Amino acid sequence: MLISDAWAQAAGGAAAGASVTGTILQLVLILLVFYLLLIRPQQKRMKQHEAELKAIKVGDEIVTGGGLYAKVVKIDNDDITAEIAKGVEVKMYRYTIREVLSLTKIADDNKAASKKKK
């Protein structure tokens, strides 16, 4: 009876080592999928948004973080003066802008034109 117990313990030790390796491999695969599906696309969107904000020029139509539609009137470094109604101008920080409508419209027009060519 002692010999069979010894063999059983030895077999359990080998299985436990394989289990740890399998668990680590699964964890690495989960992290890789998480990076490829969530983190990388979000970083790409952030870089694109930052490029849009840096490319703002006078006359562009924008949407502020509060949801107001406005037209850019004046730009001073990171401060932007925008007209939200005729004769009503507000000064805002550049990075509180959610979307640049002029650039979005240009991108949508380019996509539509490329689909027509195909």
C-alpha positions in Angstrom: 0.0 0.0 0.0 2.9 2.4 0.6 4.2 1.9 -2.9 0.9 2.8 -4.6 0.7 6.0 -2.4 4.2 7.0 -3.5 3.3 6.6 -7.2 0.1 8.6 -6.8 2.0 11.5 -5.2 4.6 11.6 -7.9 2.0 11.6 -10.7 0.2 14.5 -8.9 3.4 16.6 -8.9 3.9 16.3 -12.6 0.3 17.2 -13.3 0.6 20.3 -11.1 3.6 21.5 -13.0 1.8 21.2 -16.3 -1.2 23.0 -14.8 0.9 26.0 -13.8 2.4 26.3 -17.3 -1.0 26.0 -18.9 -2.4 28.7 -16.6 0.4 31.1 -17.4 0.0 30.4 -21.1 -3.8 31.1 -20.9 -3.1 34.3 -19.0 -0.6 35.5 -21.6 -3.1 34.8 -24.4 -5.9 36.6 -22.6 -3.6 39.7 -22.1 -2.6 39.6 -25.8 -6.2 39.5 -26.9 -7.1 42.2 -24.5 -4.3 44.4 -25.9 -5.1 43.8 -29.5 -8.9 44.3 -29.1 -9.1 47.1 -26.6 -5.9 48.9 -25.7 -4.4 49.3 -29.2 -7.5 50.6 -31.0 -8.1 53.1 -28.1 -4.6 54.4 -28.4 -5.1 54.8 -32.1 -8.3 56.8 -31.6 -6.6 59.0 -29.0 -3.8 59.8 -31.4 -6.2 60.6 -34.2 -8.3 62.8 -32.0 -5.2 64.7 -30.8 -4.1 65.2 -34.4 -7.6 66.6 -35.2 -7.4 69.0 -32.3 -4.0 70.3 -33.4 -5.3 70.8 -37.0 -8.2 73.1 -35.9 -8.2 76.3 -37.9 -10.4 79.4 -38.0 -13.7 78.6 -39.6 -13.9 75.0 -38.5 -17.1 73.7 -37.0 -16.7 71.9 -33.7 -18.6 70.2 -30.9 -17.6 71.0 -27.4 -17.4 68.6 -24.5 -20.7 70.0 -23.3 -22.4 69.3 -26.6 -22.5 72.8 -28.0 -22.0 73.3 -31.7 -19.7 76.2 -32.5 -17.6 77.8 -35.2 -14.0 78.7 -34.5 -13.3 82.4 -34.6 -9.9 82.8 -33.1 -7.0 80.6 -31.9 -4.4 81.5 -29.3 -2.2 78.5 -28.6 -4.4 76.2 -26.5 -7.3 78.7 -26.1 -9.9 78.8 -28.8 -12.6 81.4 -29.2 -15.7 80.0 -30.8 -19.0 81.5 -31.9 -22.0 79.5 -30.6 -24.7 81.9 -31.8 -24.6 85.1 -33.8 -22.7 87.6 -31.7 -22.1 85.1 -28.8 -18.5 84.0 -28.5 -17.0 81.8 -25.8 -13.4 81.1 -25.0 -12.5 77.4 -24.4 -9.5 75.2 -23.8 -8.6 73.3 -27.0 -8.6 69.9 -25.4 -12.2 70.2 -24.2 -13.4 69.9 -27.8 -15.0 66.5 -28.5 -15.2 66.6 -32.3 -14.2 68.7 -35.3 -17.1 68.5 -37.7 -15.3 70.0 -40.7 -12.7 67.2 -40.6 -15.3 64.5 -40.0 -17.3 65.8 -43.0 -14.1 65.7 -45.2 -13.3 62.2 -44.1 -16.9 61.0 -44.7 -16.8 62.6 -48.2 -13.5 60.8 -49.0 -14.9 57.5 -47.9 -18.1 57.9 -50.0 -16.0 58.9 -53.1 -13.7 55.9 -52.7 -16.8 53.6 -52.5 -18.2 55.0 -55.7 -15.0 54.3 -57.5 -15.1 50.6 -56.6 
